[in-house]
C-alpha cells in the first residue's frame, strides 16, 4: 500500500518542491552557520526600526491581502476555547499570507483569481498570488503536477492573468522553476525559461498593476551568479519586476537579503528589478543538520511588510503559510495548530499590536493547501488519522474536471444522519486506472484502485446535516470513469 499522498509543492520549501528535486546538498556550510547565528528577535527588531527614507518600489504603507477563508483563520474561528488560539490568532491569523494556485483548473481559474483580487481591491489591500502550475513541476517529486504541457500552461496563464483586474497585485511566479532544473534536458530548460518569460509578459499585458517576481531559489542553493544567469534566460530583465527567495525555507532574512542583492548585482542592478523574501518561518534560521521537514525549534520571522527600509527589497512576505505542514508533522499543506503554536509562541507580537483576522468570507481561489514546496524527501511518514467515531448516514457529491491523462476532483461529504460525526473516513474504488498524485483538505491514500480519505484536523466534526469538501489531483491512462459507490465510516452513502 502506498503511503498517504502529500501535497508538497515544491520549490524551495524547506526549500523546494518535493523531495529529491531540490539539491540542497550544495548548500555551503559557512552560509548555514552564519544564518543560524542570527536570531529572529534581532531581525524583528530591525524590521520595526527600518527607516522610511529608503524604500523599494512598493509604498512602505502597502497593506497585503488577508484571506478570510485561509486555513488558519478558519481554525481560529472554530476553536475559541483552545489555549493556543490567542497566540495563533494574534501572530499568524492576523497576517497576510500567500494564496497558492497549484491545481490545474483552466475552466475556473479566471473567476478564482478575480474573487481574490476583487475582494482585495475592495479592502484596499494587495494580494500575494503564487502561481505553481509549470509542467514537470518538482521534477516529478512529491509536488509533481502542473499543467500537462507548455502550450496548456501558456493558455492557463492567460486565463489566470485575465482575473487579475486593474488593481495592484504581487505574483510569485513558479517557485523552484528556475532553481530546480536537474530533471530537464538543455532544450527542456530553454523551453521552460521561454514559457516563464512569456508568462511574465502575459501577466503584465493583462494587468499593468501586477508585480511579477521570478524564482531566485535561496541563499544555500545555487550561487548568485548561476541563479542570475538562469533568471536572465527566463526573461527577468524585460518581463518581471524582480526576484523572490527563501520560499518555504528557513534561511535568515539577513542572508537572503545579501543573496538577493548579489543576484541583482550579477544582473547589472537594473533599476526596475527588486526582491522579496519569504520570512514566514525563518526567525530562528535553519535547523541543525539541514533538517527541512517540519523541524522543531523554528519561529516565524519578519512580519509581512513593504517597509523594509532597503531600496533593493520590496517586501518581506509570508509566501508559505506558517503552520501548514511540510509532510512530517502532518499531510503536507494541512494546517497543524501545534506547529503553528510552536512557530509563534516565542515570537514578538506584530509591530502594530494585535490585529483581528478578517471576518468576511469571499471564496478562496484554490484549496487552502495548494502548498509551497519542500526540498528534500521526507524521512518519516505523515501521522495517520485517528479512527473515525460516530455512526454515519451520508451523501457524496463527486465532481471531476478532466483533461488529457489528468484530472482534479472535488468531493463533498454530507452527514445526512441524525447524529453528529466527530471524525470520518470516506472510501471508494476507482473503476478506471486513476492514480491520485496530490490532495487537499483530507489525508488521502491509495492501494491499487482502492482509495481512503480521512478528515484533516480542522474538518472532522460534522453536525447532522453538515457538509465538508476536499479535493485531489490525479492521472489516468485509459479511463477516468467516475466512482459510484462510497462508504463513510463503514456505512454506504448515496451519491448526489
C-alpha positions as CSV (number, residue, x, y, z in Angstrom):
1,X,0.0,0.0,0.0
2,X,1.4,3.4,-0.9
3,X,1.9,5.9,1.9
4,X,-0.6,8.8,2.3
5,X,-0.3,11.2,-0.5
6,X,1.2,14.6,0.5
7,X,1.0,17.8,-1.4
8,X,4.2,19.4,-1.4
9,X,4.6,22.0,-3.8
10,X,8.0,22.1,-4.2
11,X,10.4,24.5,-4.6
12,X,12.4,25.9,-2.0
13,X,10.5,24.7,0.7
14,X,12.3,23.6,3.2
15,X,13.0,24.7,0.2
16,X,11.5,23.5,-2.7
17,X,9.0,21.3,-4.0
18,X,9.2,17.8,-3.2
19,X,11.8,15.6,-2.3
20,X,14.7,14.9,-4.4
21,X,14.2,17.7,-6.7
22,X,15.8,20.1,-4.5
23,X,19.5,19.8,-4.5
24,X,20.1,21.4,-1.2
25,X,23.2,19.3,-0.9
26,X,25.1,22.1,-2.4
27,X,24.5,24.4,0.5
28,X,27.6,26.0,1.9
29,X,28.3,25.1,5.5
30,X,29.5,28.6,6.2
31,X,26.3,30.1,5.0
32,X,24.3,27.8,7.1
33,X,26.3,28.6,10.2
34,X,26.1,32.3,9.6
35,X,22.4,32.0,9.1
36,X,21.8,30.1,12.2
37,X,23.8,32.7,14.2
38,X,21.2,35.4,13.6
39,X,18.3,35.5,16.0
40,X,14.7,36.0,15.0
41,X,14.3,38.7,17.7
42,X,17.1,40.8,16.2
43,X,15.5,40.5,12.7
44,X,12.1,41.5,14.0
45,X,13.5,44.4,15.9
46,X,15.3,45.6,12.8
47,X,12.1,45.5,10.9
48,X,10.4,47.7,13.4
49,X,13.1,50.4,13.1
50,X,13.6,50.4,9.4
51,X,13.9,53.9,8.1
52,X,11.3,55.4,5.8
53,X,13.7,57.4,3.8
54,X,14.9,54.3,1.8
55,X,12.3,52.3,0.2
56,X,11.8,49.7,-2.6
57,X,9.3,50.1,-5.4
58,X,6.2,49.2,-3.2
59,X,4.9,52.0,-1.0
60,X,6.0,51.5,2.6
61,X,2.4,51.6,3.8
62,X,1.2,48.8,1.4
63,X,-1.3,46.6,3.1
64,X,-1.2,43.0,1.9
65,X,-4.5,41.0,1.5
66,X,-5.6,38.8,4.4
67,X,-7.6,35.9,3.1
68,X,-10.7,35.5,5.3
69,X,-11.0,31.8,4.3
70,X,-7.4,30.7,4.9
71,X,-6.9,27.5,7.0
72,X,-5.6,29.4,10.0
73,X,-8.4,31.9,10.0
74,X,-10.9,29.1,9.9
75,X,-9.2,27.2,12.7
76,X,-9.1,30.3,14.9
77,X,-12.9,30.9,14.3
78,X,-13.7,27.2,15.1
79,X,-11.5,27.0,18.3
80,X,-12.2,30.0,20.5
81,X,-11.6,28.0,23.7
82,X,-8.3,26.4,22.7
83,X,-5.4,27.5,24.8
84,X,-3.3,28.0,21.7
85,X,-5.8,30.2,19.9
86,X,-4.8,33.6,21.3
87,X,-1.2,33.3,20.2
88,X,-2.1,31.8,16.8
89,X,-4.7,34.4,16.2
90,X,-2.5,37.4,17.2
91,X,0.7,36.3,15.5
92,X,-0.3,34.2,12.5
93,X,-4.0,34.5,11.6
94,X,-3.8,38.3,11.7
95,X,-1.2,38.4,8.9
96,X,-1.4,38.3,5.1
97,X,-0.2,35.1,3.5
98,X,0.4,33.8,0.0
99,X,-2.6,32.3,-1.8
100,X,-1.4,29.3,-4.0
101,X,-2.7,28.4,-7.4
102,X,-1.4,24.8,-7.6
103,X,-4.3,22.9,-9.0
104,X,-4.8,22.8,-12.8
105,X,-8.3,24.2,-13.3
106,X,-8.4,26.1,-16.5
107,X,-12.2,26.4,-16.6
108,X,-12.4,28.3,-13.3
109,X,-9.0,30.0,-12.8
110,X,-10.1,33.4,-14.1
111,X,-13.1,33.5,-11.7
112,X,-11.0,32.1,-8.9
113,X,-8.4,34.8,-9.3
114,X,-11.0,37.5,-9.8
115,X,-12.7,36.7,-6.5
116,X,-9.4,37.2,-4.7
117,X,-8.4,40.4,-6.5
118,X,-11.8,41.9,-6.3
119,X,-12.0,41.3,-2.5
120,X,-8.5,42.7,-2.1
121,X,-9.3,45.8,-4.1
122,X,-12.5,46.4,-2.0
123,X,-10.4,46.2,1.1
124,X,-7.7,48.5,-0.2
125,X,-5.1,45.6,0.0
126,X,-2.7,44.0,-2.3
127,X,-3.0,40.2,-2.7
128,X,0.0,37.8,-2.9
129,X,-0.8,35.2,-5.5
130,X,1.5,32.2,-6.0
131,X,1.5,30.6,-9.5
132,X,2.5,26.9,-9.3
133,X,1.5,25.2,-12.5
134,X,4.7,24.7,-14.5
135,X,4.8,21.3,-16.3
136,X,7.1,18.7,-14.9
137,X,6.8,20.5,-11.6
138,X,9.1,19.4,-8.8
139,X,10.9,17.2,-11.3
140,X,8.2,14.5,-10.6
141,X,8.8,14.6,-6.9
142,X,6.2,14.9,-4.1
143,X,4.8,18.1,-5.6
144,X,4.6,16.7,-9.1
145,X,1.8,18.1,-11.2
146,X,1.1,21.3,-13.0
147,X,-0.2,21.9,-16.5
148,X,0.0,18.9,-18.9
149,X,2.4,20.7,-21.3
150,X,3.8,24.1,-22.0
151,X,1.1,25.0,-24.5
152,X,-1.5,24.3,-21.9
153,X,0.5,26.2,-19.4
154,X,0.6,29.3,-21.6
155,X,-3.2,29.1,-22.1
156,X,-3.7,28.7,-18.3
157,X,-1.5,31.7,-17.6
158,X,-3.6,33.8,-20.0
159,X,-6.7,32.8,-18.0
160,X,-5.0,33.5,-14.7
161,X,-3.9,36.9,-15.9
162,X,-7.5,37.7,-17.0
163,X,-8.6,37.5,-13.4
164,X,-6.1,40.0,-12.0
165,X,-8.1,43.1,-13.0
166,X,-6.8,46.6,-12.8
167,X,-5.7,46.8,-9.2
168,X,-2.3,46.1,-7.7
169,X,-1.2,42.5,-7.0
170,X,2.0,40.6,-6.4
171,X,2.6,37.4,-8.4
172,X,5.2,34.9,-7.1
173,X,5.8,33.1,-10.4
174,X,6.6,29.4,-10.1
175,X,8.7,28.5,-7.0
176,X,11.6,26.2,-7.9
177,X,11.0,26.5,-11.6
178,X,14.4,28.2,-12.2
179,X,16.5,26.9,-9.3
180,X,15.4,23.3,-9.9
181,X,16.1,22.1,-13.4
182,X,18.1,18.9,-12.8
183,X,15.5,16.8,-14.5
184,X,15.4,18.8,-17.7
185,X,17.5,18.5,-20.8
186,X,19.1,21.6,-22.2
187,X,16.3,22.0,-24.7
188,X,13.6,21.4,-22.0
189,X,15.2,24.0,-19.8
190,X,15.3,26.5,-22.6
191,X,11.7,25.8,-23.4
192,X,10.7,26.3,-19.7
193,X,12.6,29.6,-19.4
194,X,10.9,30.8,-22.6
195,X,7.5,29.9,-21.1
196,X,8.3,31.7,-17.9
197,X,9.3,34.8,-19.8
198,X,6.1,34.7,-21.8
199,X,4.1,34.2,-18.6
200,X,5.6,37.4,-17.2
201,X,4.8,39.3,-20.4
202,X,1.2,37.9,-20.4
203,X,0.6,38.9,-16.8
204,X,2.0,42.4,-17.4
205,X,-0.1,42.9,-20.6
206,X,-3.3,41.9,-18.9
207,X,-2.7,43.6,-15.5
208,X,-0.3,46.5,-15.5
209,X,-0.7,46.8,-11.8
210,X,0.7,43.4,-11.1
211,X,4.3,42.9,-10.0
212,X,5.9,39.7,-11.1
213,X,8.7,38.1,-9.2
214,X,10.7,35.1,-10.5
215,X,12.4,32.2,-8.7
216,X,15.7,33.0,-7.0
217,X,15.9,29.8,-5.0
218,X,17.6,30.7,-1.8
219,X,21.0,31.5,-0.3
220,X,22.0,27.9,0.4
221,X,21.2,26.6,-3.0
222,X,22.7,27.8,-6.4
223,X,25.2,30.6,-6.4
224,X,24.0,34.1,-7.1
225,X,25.9,34.2,-10.4
226,X,24.4,30.9,-11.6
227,X,20.9,31.9,-10.5
228,X,21.2,35.3,-12.2
229,X,22.3,33.6,-15.4
230,X,19.2,31.4,-15.4
231,X,16.9,34.3,-14.5
232,X,18.3,36.3,-17.4
233,X,17.5,33.4,-19.7
234,X,14.0,33.4,-18.2
235,X,13.4,37.0,-19.3
236,X,13.6,38.7,-15.9
237,X,15.2,41.8,-17.4
238,X,12.2,42.5,-19.6
239,X,9.2,40.6,-18.3
240,X,9.4,40.7,-14.5
241,X,9.7,43.1,-11.6
242,X,12.2,41.2,-9.5
243,X,13.2,38.0,-7.8
244,X,11.8,36.1,-4.8
245,X,13.8,33.8,-2.5
246,X,13.5,31.5,0.5
247,X,10.0,30.2,-0.3
248,X,9.1,27.7,2.4
249,X,12.7,27.8,3.7
250,X,14.3,28.8,6.9
251,X,17.3,30.9,5.9
252,X,17.7,34.1,7.8
253,X,16.4,37.4,6.4
254,X,19.9,38.9,6.5
255,X,21.4,36.0,4.4
256,X,18.6,36.2,1.9
257,X,18.8,40.0,1.5
258,X,22.6,39.6,0.8
259,X,21.9,36.8,-1.6
260,X,19.2,38.7,-3.4
261,X,21.4,41.8,-3.8
262,X,24.1,39.6,-5.2
263,X,21.7,38.3,-7.8
264,X,20.6,41.8,-8.7
265,X,24.2,42.9,-8.9
266,X,25.0,39.9,-11.2
267,X,22.1,41.1,-13.4
268,X,23.7,44.6,-13.6
269,X,21.5,46.2,-10.9
270,X,18.7,47.2,-13.3
271,X,16.6,50.0,-11.7
272,X,13.4,48.1,-12.5
273,X,14.2,45.0,-10.5
274,X,13.9,44.4,-6.8
275,X,13.5,41.4,-4.5
276,X,11.0,40.0,-2.0
277,X,11.9,37.5,0.8
278,X,9.7,34.8,2.3
279,X,10.1,35.3,6.1
280,X,7.3,33.1,7.2
281,X,9.4,30.6,9.2
282,X,13.0,32.0,9.3
283,X,13.0,33.8,12.7
284,X,15.5,31.2,14.2
285,X,17.3,30.5,11.0
286,X,17.7,26.9,9.6
287,X,17.6,23.8,11.7
288,X,20.8,21.9,12.6
289,X,21.9,19.3,10.2
290,X,19.9,20.8,7.3
291,X,16.6,19.4,8.6
292,X,13.8,20.7,6.4
293,X,10.6,18.7,7.1
294,X,8.7,20.4,9.9
295,X,11.9,20.8,12.0
296,X,11.4,21.8,15.6
297,X,12.7,25.0,17.1
298,X,11.8,27.2,14.2
299,X,10.0,30.5,14.5
300,X,8.1,33.0,12.4
301,X,10.3,35.7,11.0
302,X,9.7,39.3,10.0
303,X,6.0,40.1,9.7
304,X,4.8,40.8,6.2
305,X,5.6,44.4,5.3
306,X,6.7,46.6,2.5
307,X,8.5,48.9,4.9
308,X,11.8,47.2,4.6
309,X,14.0,50.3,4.7
310,X,16.0,48.9,1.8
311,X,15.8,50.2,-1.7
312,X,16.5,46.7,-3.2
313,X,14.0,44.8,-1.1
314,X,10.3,45.5,-2.0
315,X,8.8,43.4,0.8
316,X,9.1,40.7,3.4
317,X,6.2,38.2,2.7
318,X,4.7,35.1,4.2
319,X,4.6,33.1,1.0
320,X,4.5,29.8,2.8
321,X,1.6,29.9,5.3
322,X,3.1,29.3,8.8
323,X,1.6,26.2,10.5
324,X,0.9,24.3,7.3
325,X,2.8,21.1,7.4
326,X,5.7,20.1,5.2
327,X,4.7,16.4,5.3
328,X,6.2,15.1,8.6
329,X,4.1,16.7,11.3
330,X,1.0,16.0,9.1
331,X,0.0,15.7,5.5
332,X,1.8,18.4,3.5
333,X,-0.3,21.6,3.3
334,X,-2.6,20.7,6.3
335,X,-2.8,23.3,9.0
336,X,-1.4,21.9,12.2
337,X,-2.2,24.0,15.3
338,X,0.7,22.5,17.3
339,X,3.1,23.5,14.5
340,X,1.6,27.0,14.3
341,X,1.8,27.5,18.0
342,X,5.4,26.3,18.2
343,X,6.3,28.8,15.4
344,X,4.5,31.7,17.1
345,X,4.8,31.1,20.8
346,X,8.4,32.6,21.2
347,X,7.9,35.4,18.7
348,X,7.2,39.0,19.2
349,X,3.7,40.4,18.6
350,X,3.1,42.2,15.3
351,X,4.7,45.7,15.4
352,X,1.3,47.4,15.2
353,X,-0.1,45.4,18.0
354,X,-2.8,42.7,17.9
355,X,-5.0,42.8,14.8
356,X,-8.2,40.9,14.2
357,X,-8.4,38.2,11.5
358,X,-10.8,39.1,8.7
359,X,-14.4,38.2,9.1
360,X,-15.9,38.5,5.6
361,X,-15.9,35.2,3.6
362,X,-15.1,35.6,-0.1
363,X,-14.2,32.2,-1.5
364,X,-10.5,31.4,-1.9
365,X,-9.1,30.6,-5.3
366,X,-7.6,27.3,-4.6
367,X,-7.9,24.7,-1.9
368,X,-6.1,26.2,1.1
369,X,-3.4,23.5,0.9
370,X,-2.0,24.4,-2.5
371,X,1.4,24.4,-0.9
372,X,4.8,25.7,-1.2
373,X,7.3,23.0,-2.0
374,X,9.8,21.3,0.1
375,X,13.3,20.5,-0.9
376,X,14.1,17.1,0.5
377,X,12.4,13.8,0.7
378,X,10.6,13.3,4.0
379,X,12.3,10.9,6.4
380,X,9.1,9.9,8.2
381,X,5.5,9.3,7.0
382,X,2.8,11.7,8.0
383,X,0.9,10.5,11.0
384,X,-2.3,8.5,10.3
385,X,-5.6,9.9,11.2
386,X,-7.4,8.7,14.3
387,X,-10.1,6.0,13.9
388,X,-13.4,7.7,13.0
389,X,-16.1,7.9,15.6
390,X,-19.9,8.4,15.2
391,X,-22.4,6.5,13.1
392,X,-22.9,7.7,9.6
393,X,-25.6,8.2,7.0
394,X,-24.1,10.2,4.2
395,X,-24.4,11.7,0.7
396,X,-21.4,12.2,-1.5
397,X,-21.1,14.5,-4.5
398,X,-18.1,13.8,-6.8
399,X,-17.3,16.4,-9.4
400,X,-14.3,15.6,-11.7
401,X,-12.6,18.1,-14.1
402,X,-10.6,16.1,-16.7
403,X,-8.1,16.9,-19.4
404,X,-5.8,14.6,-21.4
405,X,-4.5,12.0,-19.0
406,X,-5.1,14.2,-16.0
407,X,-7.9,15.4,-13.7
408,X,-8.9,17.0,-10.5
409,X,-12.0,16.1,-8.4
410,X,-14.0,18.0,-5.8
411,X,-15.7,15.7,-3.3
412,X,-18.4,16.9,-0.9
413,X,-19.4,14.7,2.0
414,X,-22.7,15.4,3.8
415,X,-23.7,13.9,7.1
416,X,-27.3,13.1,6.4
417,X,-27.8,11.2,9.6
418,X,-29.4,12.5,12.8
419,X,-26.3,12.4,15.0
420,X,-23.0,14.4,14.8
421,X,-19.8,12.7,13.5
422,X,-16.6,13.5,15.3
423,X,-14.3,12.2,12.6
424,X,-14.7,10.5,9.3
425,X,-13.2,8.2,6.7
426,X,-14.5,8.0,3.2
427,X,-13.7,5.0,1.0
428,X,-14.3,4.2,-2.7
429,X,-12.8,2.2,-5.5
430,X,-11.8,3.7,-8.9
431,X,-13.5,1.9,-11.8
432,X,-10.7,3.1,-14.1
433,X,-6.9,3.3,-13.9
434,X,-6.8,6.6,-12.0
435,X,-3.8,7.4,-9.7
436,X,-4.0,10.2,-7.2
437,X,-1.0,12.5,-7.1
438,X,-1.9,15.2,-4.5
439,X,-4.8,16.1,-2.3
440,X,-6.1,18.9,-0.1
441,X,-8.4,19.2,2.9
442,X,-8.1,15.4,3.6
443,X,-5.5,12.8,4.2
444,X,-5.7,10.5,1.1
445,X,-4.0,7.2,0.4
446,X,-4.4,4.7,-2.4
447,X,-3.8,1.0,-2.7
448,X,-4.4,-0.3,-6.2
449,X,-7.8,1.1,-7.2
450,X,-9.0,1.4,-3.5
451,X,-8.9,4.9,-2.0
452,X,-9.2,6.1,1.6
453,X,-9.7,9.7,2.5
454,X,-9.7,10.7,6.2
455,X,-10.6,14.1,7.6
456,X,-8.0,16.8,8.2
457,X,-7.5,18.2,11.8
458,X,-10.0,21.0,11.2
459,X,-12.9,19.3,9.4
460,X,-13.5,16.1,11.2
461,X,-16.6,17.1,13.1
462,X,-19.8,17.1,11.0
463,X,-23.1,18.0,12.7
464,X,-26.3,16.4,11.4
465,X,-26.9,17.9,8.0
466,X,-23.5,19.5,7.8
467,X,-21.1,19.1,4.8
468,X,-17.4,19.4,4.2
469,X,-15.4,19.2,1.0
470,X,-11.9,18.0,-0.1
471,X,-10.2,17.6,-3.4
472,X,-7.4,15.9,-5.2
473,X,-5.4,15.8,-8.5
474,X,-4.6,12.6,-10.4
475,X,-3.6,11.0,-13.6
476,X,-5.1,8.2,-15.8
477,X,-4.0,6.3,-18.9
478,X,-7.2,4.9,-20.4
479,X,-10.2,5.6,-18.2
480,X,-11.3,8.3,-15.8
481,X,-14.7,6.7,-15.0
482,X,-16.5,8.2,-12.0
483,X,-16.8,6.0,-8.9
484,X,-20.3,5.2,-8.0
485,X,-20.1,3.6,-4.5
486,X,-18.8,5.3,-1.4
487,X,-18.8,4.4,2.3
488,X,-18.4,6.8,5.2
489,X,-17.2,5.3,8.5
490,X,-18.3,1.9,7.0
491,X,-21.8,3.0,6.0
492,X,-22.9,3.1,2.4
493,X,-23.5,6.6,1.1
494,X,-26.0,7.8,-1.5
495,X,-24.4,9.6,-4.4
496,X,-25.7,13.2,-5.1
